[in-house]
Amino acid sequence: MAMVAQQHHRENSGGSLSKHLDAAGKYVRYTAEQVEALERVYVECPKPSSLRRQQLIRECPILSNIEPKQIKVWFQNRRCREKQRKESTRLQSVNRKLNAMNKLLMEENDRLQKQVSQLVCENGFMKQHLHSATGATAVDASCESAVTTPRHSLGDASNPAGLLSIAEETLAEFLSKATGTAVDWVQMPGMKPGPGSVGIFAISQSCSGVAARACGLVGLEPTKIAEILKDRPSWFRDCRSLEVFTMFPAGNGGTIEMLYTQTYAPTTLAPARDFWTLRYTTTLENGSLVICERSLSGTGAGPNAAAASQFVRAEMLPSGYLIRPCDGGGSIIHIVDHLNLEAWNVPEVLRPLYESSKVVAQRTTIAALKYIRQIAQETSGEVVYGLGRQPAVLRTFSQKLSRGFNDAINGFNDDGWSLLNCNDNAEDVIIAVTSAKNLTSSSNTIPMLGGGILCAKASMLLQNVPPAVLVRFLREHRSEWADFNVDAYAAASLKSTYAYPGMRDHTRFTGSQIIMPLGQTIELEEMLEVIRLEGHSLSHEDAFMPRDIHLLQLCTGIDESAIGACSELVFAPIDEMFPDDAQLLPSGFRIIPLDSKPVDLQDSLTSHHKTLDLTSSLEVGPTAGNNDGKNAAYSGRSILTIAFQFPFESNLQDNVATMARQYVRSVVSSVQRVAMAISPSETGPVVGPKISPVSPEALTLAHWICQSYSYYVGSELLRSTDSASGEGLLKSLWQHQDAILCCSLKAVPVFTFANQAGLDMLETTLVSLQDIPLEKIFDDCGRKSLFSEFAKIMQQGFAQLPGGICMSIMGRHISYEQAFVWKVFAAEDETTVHCLAFSFVNWSFV
């Protein structure tokens, strides 16, 4: 077969015959007509079966003189040639990319060498004039002038000649930042360049304002890249609007534009920003395409003052894009963002968001480069999406979710939003309403029946909580914080059938969710998916009616290694048909790091596994109380912003407002509880809240459980060898094959402790265990059996329950062979009952 694998394709001098080597090592001559017939079949089926080859000989008389074995060899050789051709094309493409990247790295190396030389000269100059105050002042002034550009007044922009002068000056300053040494760029932490990297990223820590720079190779032509980048709202999620007020041609086929741009505020605690800028697009002599931009002075410039009343005017220093064509296709792009975001008028705790170049790099500079690379991958067909959706459609849905969530957080007056007074005088949750919005189902617009949209939103400070880990937990464990009846209320708006939450008595939601991925970006920093929440009807008449809820969900920022990246979980109810033009009403979470100090990757991964499975951090032994540093995978503060939107009818506005406020407060409480569990502790691993505020430690409780069982039952719960030490006893109890749970003795008994088998059976964690009432897990027969034996338990201290069915918090049925219940008394005093203990024997999911 080695001979078959070789390619031997020759044509005679006349070109009418081609020779192929068969399996016996002999050349077989094929006429042009025979080759054409075989090629037609190859296009339809590159690997025909034996029957298909025989059928081919029968249907094509010109192939009658060729044996089936020879035709089989021809197809083998043809597939080999096709594979070699594709591999050659791929290698050529890789070679072109490597050459372009090598050129980019060499230019970057030259720029760094120039920067080093400049710094050496400045250092020597400062040493010479160290004792001269005048000289030092001059040096400071010269250094500042290199990166600080005065904002041009509107007087310079009153005529085309003045605008052209400003544009040329902007171009020169931008190029000095993109490829020169006007700014002291330093490599961005955590973004090392390499063969698998997106590009080269740098930030400035010494210039005025905040500045970031990126350069990389993109498989698109310069004109296409320029078209994408100029449409800023399509890729910059923080951009609310961009209006072109004036445009006129300039030299070299360029254009000058006067722009007014509005950007969203990331939280409810700060106002939004806007920009009044000049944008200059031109082509350089070397064929490179440049788009540069800078702010113009004048606070009243752009739209009228009323439209911009909710915005703070920020400044854009010379910034832009340098796009150079590459030999063989593609482009090299340089991106510079240099801004002054006026951090003085935001609360001090938020100022890192406006004074950090890393934040600008992640949210603007890197986002632009990644978006262009994503478009290039989709254009080349390298990206495959689920459910048959086109990439442009899925991008539209992502933009709708992000834009709708930003609109809810900001609540601009020109969108019709107005604040609603709070009756309980508490300001922790902001309620805003608008009657200007409509919902859409398929292609028919559904008016709000005289009502509108209500948004409940809140912001809070988190300490030492990794944003990526928290968002992953919220995404994967929705039942820990969400109320499915509230989801059902929001989903009902798609059908124009409103019902106040709590009125859906004929539906029970199991708590389980199914995640169906739709698409994701190249680096997996953004995922679009459909969530199905399963519900079951409680009435026999509606048993066959669908009760599931579908959500479209966008999850971003789950990569812990991305320094300064924002993490979001945004979702909106959708119809099960999921039309391409569906209108969305997004709600969700946004977590923005203010200052972060992540440890190395290995420690981060260790912490990741500990936090997602909250019970796994229950350690046994002397090391449980020691902190060796590996648990502190994240140290820093972040801002959590929550916004939930609800449709309402006008006559139910007050009721929906009350429900929304209470719901957001409950979500905040749940998130705080989860955050406490995944936040590293100063003294040891955190396993969530204590078993109860007055409970003993785990070792003592384990001793009480086993001692009480032995006292009432007359046998040992654990093997005697396991009780040699307190640590061994706790470990054996934790790993016991039967589900062992402790329940409080209160008016509404709730669970306070469970071993690993108990947590697995209930499908919960130690964090949420205390929210589960005892009666919730039993069916009617189990509750009757428990209540009938309760008096016996309290008198004799022990009872045995027959086998039956119970239920996890995810709604799954569990069968058990039998169950034991006994009183757990404190210390040696059997008259003081601490709790009740349950042991479910031989349990399994039905």
C-alpha positions in Angstrom: 0.0 0.0 0.0 3.0 2.3 0.3 3.1 2.4 -3.5 -0.6 3.3 -3.6 0.0 6.2 -1.2 2.6 7.7 -3.5 1.4 10.3 -6.0 2.4 9.7 -9.6 0.4 11.8 -11.9 1.8 12.5 -15.4 0.4 13.7 -18.6 1.7 12.7 -22.0 2.9 15.4 -24.5 -0.6 15.5 -26.1 -2.3 16.2 -22.8 -5.1 13.7 -23.6 -3.8 10.9 -21.4 -2.9 10.7 -17.7 -1.0 7.9 -16.0 -1.7 6.5 -12.6 0.1 3.9 -10.7 -2.1 0.9 -9.7 -1.6 -1.5 -6.8 0.6 -3.8 -8.8 3.1 -1.0 -9.6 2.0 -0.6 -13.2 0.9 2.6 -14.9 -2.7 2.8 -16.1 -3.5 5.3 -18.8 -6.7 7.3 -18.5 -8.1 9.4 -21.2 -9.3 13.0 -20.5 -12.9 11.8 -20.8 -12.3 9.0 -18.2 -10.6 11.5 -15.8 -13.5 13.9 -16.2 -16.1 11.2 -15.4 -14.1 10.1 -12.3 -13.8 13.7 -11.1 -17.5 14.2 -11.3 -18.0 11.2 -9.1 -15.3 12.3 -6.8 -17.0 15.7 -6.2 -20.2 13.8 -5.1 -18.5 11.0 -3.2 -14.7 11.1 -2.5 -14.7 7.5 -1.1 -17.2 5.4 -3.1 -18.0 1.9 -1.9 -17.3 -1.3 -3.9 -20.9 -1.4 -5.1 -20.7 2.2 -6.2 -17.5 1.6 -8.2 -19.1 -1.3 -10.0 -22.2 0.7 -10.7 -19.9 3.5 -12.1 -18.4 1.0 -14.5 -21.8 -0.1 -15.7 -23.2 3.4 -16.1 -20.1 4.8 -17.9 -19.1 2.9 -20.9 -15.8 4.8 -21.3 -14.7 3.1 -18.0 -15.6 -0.4 -19.1 -11.9 -1.3 -19.9 -10.8 -0.4 -16.4 -10.9 -2.9 -13.6 -12.7 -2.0 -10.3 -9.4 -2.4 -8.4 -7.8 0.2 -10.6 -10.6 2.6 -10.1 -10.3 2.1 -6.3 -6.6 3.0 -6.6 -7.5 6.1 -8.6 -9.8 7.4 -5.8 -7.1 6.6 -3.2 -4.5 8.6 -5.2 -7.1 11.4 -5.7 -7.8 11.7 -2.0 -4.1 11.7 -1.3 -3.5 14.5 -3.8 -6.4 16.5 -2.3 -5.0 16.0 1.2 -1.6 17.2 0.1 -3.0 20.2 -1.6 -5.0 21.3 1.4 -2.0 20.8 3.7 0.2 22.8 1.3 -2.4 25.6 1.3 -2.5 25.5 5.1 1.2 25.6 5.5 1.5 28.5 3.0 -1.1 30.4 5.0 0.7 29.7 8.3 4.0 30.8 6.7 2.4 34.1 5.6 1.0 34.7 9.1 4.4 33.8 10.8 6.2 36.2 8.4 3.8 39.0 9.2 4.0 38.3 13.0 7.8 38.2 12.7 7.7 41.6 11.0 5.4 42.9 13.7 7.7 41.6 16.5 10.8 43.1 14.8 9.1 46.5 14.6 8.1 46.2 18.3 11.6 45.3 19.2 12.9 48.4 17.3 10.4 50.6 19.1 11.5 49.2 22.5 15.1 49.8 21.7 14.3 53.4 20.8 12.4 53.8 24.0 15.3 52.4 26.0 17.7 54.8 24.3 15.4 57.7 25.0 15.1 56.7 28.7 18.9 56.4 29.0 19.3 59.9 27.6 16.7 61.4 29.8 18.2 59.7 32.8 21.6 61.1 32.0 20.1 64.6 31.5 18.4 64.4 34.8 21.6 63.4 36.6 23.4 66.4 35.1 20.8 68.8 36.3 19.9 67.1 39.6 20.9 70.1 41.6 19.3 72.6 39.4 15.6 73.2 40.2 15.1 75.1 36.9 16.5 72.2 34.9 14.3 69.7 36.8 11.2 71.8 36.1 12.1 71.9 32.4 12.5 68.1 32.3 9.1 67.6 34.0 7.4 69.9 31.5 9.0 68.2 28.5 8.0 64.8 29.7 4.5 65.9 30.3 4.2 67.4 26.9 5.0 64.1 25.3 1.8 62.5 26.4 -0.5 65.4 27.3 -2.3 67.1 24.4 -4.3 70.3 24.9 -7.9 70.0 23.9 -8.6 72.1 20.8 -11.1 74.8 21.0 -14.1 75.2 18.8 -12.6 78.3 17.3 -10.0 76.1 15.5 -12.8 74.0 14.2 -15.0 76.8 12.8 -13.7 76.2 9.3 -12.5 73.3 7.2 -8.9 74.6 7.2 -8.9 74.6 11.0 -10.3 71.1 11.2 -7.7 69.8 8.7 -4.9 71.3 10.8 -6.3 69.6 13.9 -6.7 66.4 12.0 -3.1 66.4 10.7 -1.8 67.2 14.2 -4.0 64.3 15.6 -2.5 62.0 13.0 1.0 62.8 13.9 0.5 62.4 17.6 -1.4 59.1 17.2 1.3 57.6 15.0 3.9 58.6 17.6 1.9 56.6 20.2 1.2 53.6 18.0 4.7 53.0 16.6 6.9 55.6 18.3 8.0 56.4 21.8 5.6 59.2 22.8 4.2 57.0 25.5 6.1 54.6 27.8 4.3 51.4 27.1 4.7 48.4 29.5 3.5 44.9 28.8 0.1 44.3 30.2 0.1 41.8 33.1 -1.0 38.3 32.2 -1.0 39.0 28.5 2.3 37.5 27.3 2.9 37.5 23.5 3.4 34.1 21.9 2.4 31.8 19.1 -1.1 31.2 20.5 -1.7 34.7 21.8 -4.2 37.2 20.3 -1.7 39.9 20.0 0.7 42.2 21.8 -0.9 44.3 24.6 0.6 47.2 26.6 -0.6 49.9 29.0 0.8 53.1 30.2 1.3 53.8 33.9 2.9 57.2 33.7 1.0 59.3 31.2 -2.0 61.6 31.9 -5.3 59.8 31.8 -5.5 56.1 31.0 -3.9 54.5 27.9 -3.8 51.1 26.3 -2.2 49.7 23.1 -2.7 46.5 21.1 -1.3 45.2 17.9 -1.9 41.9 16.1 -2.5 40.0 12.8 -6.0 39.8 11.5 -7.2 37.8 8.4 -9.2 40.6 6.9 -8.5 43.4 4.4 -7.8 46.9 5.7 -11.0 48.4 4.3 -13.2 45.7 5.9 -11.4 46.3 9.3 -11.9 50.0 9.0 -15.6 49.6 8.3 -16.0 47.4 11.4 -14.1 49.6 13.7 -15.8 52.8 12.7 -19.1 51.2 13.6 -18.3 51.4 17.3 -21.7 50.4 18.7 -21.4 47.0 16.9 -18.4 45.8 18.9 -18.0 48.2 21.9 -20.6 47.0 24.3 -20.3 50.2 26.5 -21.2 52.4 23.5 -24.8 53.6 23.6 -24.8 55.7 20.5 -22.6 57.4 17.9 -23.8 60.2 15.8 -22.0 61.8 12.9 -22.9 65.5 12.9 -20.6 66.8 10.1 -18.5 65.0 7.4 -16.5 66.5 4.6 -13.6 65.2 2.4 -10.0 65.9 3.1 -6.8 65.3 1.1 -5.6 61.9 -0.1 -9.1 60.7 -0.3 -9.6 61.0 3.4 -12.6 62.2 5.4 -13.1 64.4 8.5 -16.1 63.7 10.8 -17.5 65.4 13.9 -18.8 62.8 16.2 -20.9 62.7 19.4 -20.6 59.5 21.3 -22.5 58.3 24.4 -21.2 55.5 26.6 -22.9 53.6 29.4 -22.0 53.7 33.0 -20.9 50.3 34.3 -22.8 50.5 37.6 -25.7 52.4 39.2 -23.2 54.4 41.3 -21.7 56.6 38.7 -23.0 58.8 35.8 -22.4 57.9 32.1 -19.7 59.5 29.9 -20.0 61.2 26.5 -17.4 62.5 24.0 -17.4 65.3 21.4 -14.6 64.3 18.9 -13.0 64.8 15.5 -12.3 61.6 13.5 -9.9 61.6 10.7 -9.6 58.8 8.1 -6.8 58.8 5.6 -4.3 56.6 3.7 -0.6 56.9 4.2 2.0 56.8 1.5 3.0 53.2 2.3 -0.7 52.1 1.7 -1.6 51.9 5.4 -5.1 53.0 6.5 -5.4 55.3 9.5 -8.4 56.2 11.6 -7.5 58.7 14.3 -9.7 60.6 16.8 -9.4 63.3 19.5 -11.7 65.4 21.6 -12.7 69.0 20.8 -13.4 71.5 23.6 -16.8 73.0 24.4 -19.1 71.3 26.9 -22.1 72.6 24.9 -20.9 71.0 21.7 -22.9 68.3 20.0 -26.5 67.7 21.0 -28.6 70.1 23.1 -27.8 70.3 26.8 -31.0 68.5 27.9 -30.1 65.4 25.9 -26.6 65.3 27.6 -27.8 66.2 31.1 -27.2 62.6 32.4 -23.6 62.5 31.0 -20.2 63.7 32.1 -18.1 65.0 29.3 -14.9 63.0 29.1 -11.8 63.6 26.9 -10.3 61.5 24.2 -6.7 62.2 23.6 -5.2 61.3 20.2 -6.2 57.7 19.7 -7.1 55.4 16.8 -6.2 52.5 14.5 -3.3 51.9 12.1 -4.1 49.2 9.6 -1.4 47.9 7.3 -1.9 45.3 4.5 0.1 42.1 4.6 1.7 40.3 1.7 -0.6 37.4 0.8 -3.7 38.8 2.5 -4.7 39.9 5.9 -3.6 43.0 7.9 -1.5 44.1 10.8 -3.5 46.4 13.1 -2.3 48.8 15.8 -4.9 50.1 18.3 -4.3 53.0 20.7 -6.9 54.2 23.3 -6.0 57.2 25.4 -8.7 58.7 27.5 -9.3 61.1 30.4 -12.5 59.7 32.1 -12.9 62.5 34.7 -12.6 60.3 37.7 -13.0 63.2 40.1 -16.9 63.0 40.1 -17.3 59.4 41.0 -17.2 57.8 44.5 -13.7 57.1 45.6 -14.3 53.4 45.8 -15.1 53.4 42.0 -12.1 55.6 40.9 -9.9 52.6 40.0 -12.4 51.9 37.2 -11.7 55.3 35.7 -8.0 55.5 36.6 -6.9 52.1 35.5 -5.3 51.5 32.1 -5.9 47.8 32.5 -9.7 48.3 32.6 -9.6 50.4 29.4 -7.4 47.7 27.8 -9.9 44.9 28.6 -13.1 46.7 27.8 -12.0 48.7 24.7 -8.6 47.9 23.2 -8.5 44.1 23.5 -12.2 43.9 22.8 -11.8 45.6 19.5 -9.0 43.3 18.4 -10.8 40.1 19.6 -14.0 41.2 17.8 -12.2 41.6 14.5 -10.5 38.3 14.9 -13.8 36.7 15.6 -15.3 38.2 12.4 -12.3 36.9 10.5 -12.8 33.4 11.9 -16.5 33.4 11.0 -15.7 34.7 7.5 -13.3 31.8 6.9 -15.8 29.3 8.1 -13.7 28.1 11.1 -16.4 28.8 13.6 -19.4 26.5 13.9 -22.5 27.5 15.8 -25.3 25.5 17.3 -29.0 25.1 16.4 -28.3 26.2 12.8 -28.0 29.9 13.7 -25.9 32.2 11.5 -23.1 34.1 13.3 -24.6 37.5 12.5 -27.9 36.5 14.1 -26.1 35.3 17.3 -24.0 38.4 17.5 -27.3 40.4 17.2 -28.7 38.5 20.2 -25.5 39.1 22.2 -25.7 42.8 21.5 -29.4 42.9 22.4 -28.8 41.3 25.7 -25.8 43.5 26.5 -27.5 46.7 25.4 -30.8 45.9 27.2 -28.9 45.2 30.4 -26.9 48.5 30.1 -30.1 50.4 29.4 -31.7 48.9 32.6 -28.6 49.8 34.7 -28.4 53.4 33.4 -32.1 54.2 33.1 -31.7 57.2 30.8 -34.5 59.8 30.8 -34.7 60.0 27.0 -35.7 56.3 27.1 -38.6 57.1 29.3 -37.2 55.9 32.6 -38.2 57.6 35.8 -37.5 56.7 39.4 -40.2 55.3 41.6 -40.4 56.5 45.3 -39.8 53.8 47.8 -42.4 53.3 50.5 -40.2 51.7 53.1 -37.6 54.6 53.0 -34.8 52.1 52.1 -32.4 53.0 49.4 -30.7 49.7 48.9 -32.8 48.8 45.8 -33.6 51.4 43.1 -36.9 51.0 41.3 -37.3 52.7 37.9 -40.3 52.4 35.5 -40.9 53.2 31.8 -44.0 53.0 29.8 -42.3 53.7 26.5 -41.1 50.2 25.8 -43.0 47.3 24.0 -42.4 43.6 24.0 -42.4 41.7 20.7 -43.4 38.1 20.1 -42.3 36.8 16.7 -43.1 39.7 14.4 -46.1 41.1 16.2 -45.6 44.0 18.6 -47.6 43.5 21.8 -48.4 46.8 23.7 -48.0 46.8 27.4 -51.8 47.0 28.0 -51.4 50.5 29.6 -48.4 49.3 31.7 -44.7 49.2 31.0 -41.4 47.9 32.3 -40.2 48.0 35.8 -36.5 47.6 36.7 -35.2 46.8 40.2 -31.4 47.3 40.5 -28.8 47.5 43.2 -25.0 47.7 43.6 -22.8 46.3 46.3 -19.1 46.0 47.2 -17.6 42.5 47.3 -14.4 41.8 49.2 -12.0 39.0 48.1 -14.5 37.3 45.8 -13.1 36.2 42.4 -15.6 37.6 39.9 -15.1 34.7 37.4 -15.7 32.1 40.1 -18.9 33.8 41.3 -20.3 34.1 37.8 -19.6 30.5 37.1 -21.4 29.5 40.3 -24.4 31.7 39.5 -24.6 30.2 36.0 -24.3 26.5 37.0 -26.4 26.7 40.2 -29.3 28.8 39.3 -31.5 27.2 41.9 -29.3 28.6 44.7 -30.5 32.1 44.0 -33.4 32.2 41.5 -37.1 32.0 42.1 -38.6 30.0 39.2 -42.0 31.5 39.7 -40.5 35.0 39.1 -38.9 33.6 35.9 -42.3 32.2 34.9 -43.9 35.6 35.5 -41.3 37.3 33.1 -41.8 34.5 30.6 -45.5 35.0 30.6 -45.0 38.5 29.0 -44.1 36.8 25.8 -47.6 35.5 25.5 -49.4 38.6 26.8 -50.7 36.7 29.8 -49.7 38.4 33.0 -50.1 36.8 36.4 -48.8 38.1 39.6 -45.9 35.9 40.9 -47.3 33.3 43.3 -50.5 32.8 41.2 -49.0 29.9 39.2 -50.3 27.3 41.6 -50.8 24.7 38.9 -47.1 24.4 38.1 -44.2 23.0 40.1 -40.6 23.8 39.0 -38.1 21.0 39.6 -35.2 23.4 40.0 -33.2 21.7 37.3 -31.9 23.5 34.3 -30.5 22.3 30.9 -27.9 24.4 29.2 -27.8 24.3 25.4 -24.8 26.1 23.9 -25.4 28.3 20.8 -22.0 29.9 20.2 -18.9 31.2 21.8 -16.0 33.5 20.9 -12.6 32.1 20.1 -11.0 32.5 23.5 -14.2 31.4 25.3 -14.5 34.7 27.0 -18.1 35.0 25.9 -20.8 32.2 25.6 -24.3 32.5 24.3 -26.7 29.7 25.3 -30.3 28.7 25.8 -31.4 27.7 29.3 -34.4 25.4 29.8 -36.0 25.4 33.2 -38.1 22.3 33.7 -41.6 22.6 35.1 -44.4 20.1 35.7 -48.2 20.6 35.9 -49.9 19.7 39.1 -53.3 19.4 37.6 -54.3 16.3 35.6 -56.1 18.4 33.0 -52.9 20.2 32.1 -50.6 17.3 32.5 -49.6 17.3 28.8 -49.3 21.1 28.5 -45.6 22.4 28.2 -44.6 24.2 31.4 -40.9 24.7 30.7 -39.3 28.2 30.7 -36.6 29.1 28.1 -34.0 31.8 28.7 -31.4 33.2 26.3 -28.3 33.7 28.4 -25.0 35.5 27.8 -22.0 34.6 30.1 -18.8 36.6 29.9 -15.6 37.0 31.8 -15.2 33.5 33.3 -11.5 33.4 32.6 -9.7 34.1 35.9 -6.4 34.9 34.2 -7.8 38.0 32.4 -6.6 40.9 34.5 -9.2 43.6 34.9 -11.9 41.8 32.9 -15.5 42.3 33.8 -17.7 39.2 34.5 -21.4 39.2 33.5 -24.4 36.8 33.5 -27.2 38.3 31.5 -30.4 36.5 30.6 -33.9 37.1 29.1 -37.0 34.9 28.6 -37.6 33.8 25.1 -40.4 31.9 23.3 -39.6 28.2 22.7 -39.7 28.9 18.9 -36.9 31.4 19.4 -37.4 33.6 16.3 -34.4 35.5 14.9 -36.2 38.9 15.5 -37.3 38.1 19.1 -37.3 41.1 21.4 -35.6 40.6 24.7 -36.0 42.0 28.3 -32.6 41.3 29.9 -31.8 40.9 33.6 -28.7 39.7 35.3 -25.4 40.4 37.1 -22.2 42.3 36.4 -19.1 42.1 38.6 -16.3 44.5 37.9 -12.9 44.1 39.7 -11.6 47.3 41.3 -8.2 45.9 42.2 -7.2 42.3 42.0 -4.2 40.3 43.2 -4.5 36.8 41.7 -1.9 34.2 42.6 -0.2 31.9 40.1 -2.2 29.7 37.8 -1.9 26.5 39.8 -3.2 28.1 42.9 -6.0 29.7 40.9 -7.0 26.3 39.6 -6.9 24.8 43.1 -9.2 27.5 44.4 -11.5 27.1 41.4 -12.2 23.4 42.2 -12.7 24.2 45.9 -15.2 27.0 45.3 -17.4 25.4 42.7 -17.9 22.4 44.9 -18.4 24.2 48.2 -18.5 21.0 50.3 -15.1 19.9 49.1 -13.4 22.5 51.2 -14.5 20.6 54.4 -11.0 19.5 55.5 -10.3 17.1 58.3 -7.2 17.3 60.4 -4.9 19.9 61.9 -4.3 21.6 58.5 -8.0 22.7 58.4 -7.2 25.7 60.6 -4.0 26.8 58.8 -3.7 29.0 55.8 -0.7 28.1 53.8 -1.5 30.7 51.2 -3.0 28.4 48.6 -6.5 29.3 49.5 -6.0 33.0 48.9 -6.5 32.7 45.2 -7.9 36.2 45.0 -7.4 39.3 47.0 -9.2 42.4 46.0 -12.5 44.3 45.8 -15.1 44.3 43.1 -18.5 46.0 42.4 -21.5 43.8 41.9 -24.4 45.3 40.0 -27.8 43.5 39.8 -30.7 44.6 37.6 -33.9 42.7 37.0 -36.7 43.9 34.6 -40.4 43.0 34.9 -43.3 43.9 32.6 -46.4 45.1 34.4 -50.0 46.2 33.9 -50.8 49.7 35.2 -53.2 48.4 37.8 -50.5 46.1 39.2 -47.5 48.5 39.3 -47.3 48.9 43.1 -47.6 45.1 43.6 -44.9 44.3 41.0 -42.7 47.0 42.5 -43.0 45.5 46.0 -42.4 42.0 44.6 -39.4 43.2 42.5 -37.8 45.0 45.5 -38.2 41.9 47.8 -36.9 39.6 45.1 -33.8 41.6 44.4 -33.1 41.8 48.2 -33.4 38.0 48.4 -31.1 37.6 45.4 -28.6 39.9 47.0 -28.8 37.9 50.2 -28.2 34.6 48.3 -25.2 36.1 46.5 -23.7 37.4 49.7 -24.0 33.9 51.2 -22.4 32.3 48.2 -19.7 35.0 48.2 -18.9 34.3 51.8 -18.4 30.6 50.9 -16.1 31.2 48.0 -14.1 34.0 49.5 -10.7 33.0 51.0 -10.4 33.4 54.7 -7.6 34.8 56.7 -7.5 31.8 59.0 -8.5 28.9 56.9 -10.8 27.6 54.2 -14.3 28.9 54.3 -17.1 26.2 54.2 -20.0 28.6 54.4 -21.9 29.6 57.5 -21.5 27.7 60.7 -23.9 24.9 61.2 -25.9 27.2 63.4 -25.0 30.3 65.4 -24.8 28.4 68.7 -23.8 25.0 67.4 -20.6 23.2 68.4 -17.7 22.6 66.0 -17.9 19.8 63.5 -15.7 17.4 65.6 -18.0 17.9 68.6 -21.2 17.4 66.6 -19.8 14.3 65.0 -19.1 12.9 68.5 -22.6 13.8 69.7 -24.2 12.1 66.6 -22.4 8.8 67.1 -22.7 8.8 70.9 -26.5 9.4 70.8 -26.9 6.7 68.1 -25.1 4.2 70.3 -27.1 5.2 73.4 -30.5 4.9 71.8 -30.0 2.1 69.2 -27.6 0.0 71.2 -25.1 -0.4 68.3 -22.3 1.6 66.8 -23.0 3.9 63.8 -19.3 3.7 62.8 -16.8 1.0 63.0 -14.9 1.0 66.3 -11.6 1.5 64.6 -12.9 4.7 63.1 -13.5 6.2 66.5 -9.9 6.0 67.7 -9.5 9.8 67.3 -11.9 12.7 66.9 -10.4 13.5 63.4 -10.9 9.9 62.2 -14.5 9.9 63.6 -15.4 13.1 61.7 -13.7 11.8 58.5 -15.6 8.4 58.7 -18.9 10.2 59.3 -18.3 12.5 56.4 -17.5 9.6 54.1 -20.2 7.2 55.4 -22.2 5.5 52.6 -25.6 6.3 54.2 -27.0 9.8 53.9 -26.8 11.3 57.4 -28.5 14.6 58.1 -29.2 16.7 61.1 -32.4 18.8 61.5 -33.2 21.6 64.0 -36.0 21.3 66.5 -37.9 24.5 65.6 -41.5 25.4 64.5 -40.3 24.9 60.9 -37.5 22.3 61.1 -34.6 22.9 58.6 -31.5 20.9 58.0 -28.3 22.1 59.7 -25.7 19.5 58.7 -25.2 16.7 56.2 -22.4 14.4 55.3 -21.2 14.0 51.7 -23.8 11.3 50.9 -26.5 13.5 52.4 -25.5 16.5 50.2 -25.3 14.2 47.2 -28.8 12.8 47.9 -30.3 16.3 48.3 -28.2 17.7 45.4 -27.2 20.7 47.4 -24.3 22.2 49.2 -23.5 23.2 52.8 -24.1 26.8 51.9 -27.8 26.2 50.9 -28.5 23.3 53.2 -30.0 25.6 55.9 -32.6 26.8 53.4 -34.2 23.4 53.0 -37.1 22.6 55.4 -37.5 19.0 56.6 -41.0 18.5 55.1 -39.8 19.5 51.6 -37.9 16.3 51.0 -40.6 13.8 52.0 -43.7 12.9 49.9 -47.1 12.5 51.6 -46.5 9.0 52.7 -43.1 9.9 54.2 -44.5 12.9 56.0 -47.4 10.8 57.5 -44.9 8.1 58.6 -42.6 10.7 60.2 -45.4 12.5 62.0 -46.9 9.2 63.3 -43.5 8.3 64.8 -42.6 11.8 66.1 -44.1 11.2 69.6 -42.1 7.9 69.9 -38.9 9.7 68.8 -39.3 12.3 71.5 -40.1 9.8 74.2 -37.8 6.9 73.4 -35.2 8.9 71.4 -35.3 6.6 68.4 -37.5 5.3 65.6 -37.2 3.3 62.4 -39.1 4.5 59.3 -40.1 2.2 56.5 -38.7 2.5 53.0 -40.2 5.1 50.8 -39.6 8.0 48.4 -38.1 11.4 49.1 -37.1 14.3 46.8 -34.0 16.3 46.2 -34.1 20.1 45.8 -33.6 19.6 42.1 -37.0 17.7 42.0 -35.5 14.2 41.5 -37.1 11.3 43.2 -35.0 9.2 45.6 -35.9 5.8 47.0 -34.5 4.5 50.3 -34.7 1.1 51.9 -35.3 2.3 55.4 -34.5 5.4 57.5 -33.5 5.8 61.2 -34.3 8.8 63.3 -32.7 9.6 66.7 -32.3 12.4 69.1 -28.8 14.0 69.3 -28.1 15.1 72.9 -25.4 17.5 73.9 -22.4 16.2 75.9 -23.3 13.7 78.6 -26.7 15.2 79.4 -29.3 13.2 77.5 -32.0 15.5 78.6 -30.7 18.4 76.4 -31.7 17.6 72.8 -29.6 19.5 70.3 -31.2 18.2 67.1 -32.6 15.2 65.3 -30.4 13.0 63.1 -31.6 11.0 60.1 -29.9 8.1 58.3 -31.2 7.0 54.9 -30.0 3.5 54.1 -29.3 2.3 50.6 -30.7 5.4 48.8 -30.6 5.8 45.1 -32.2 8.1 42.4 -35.3 6.7 40.8 
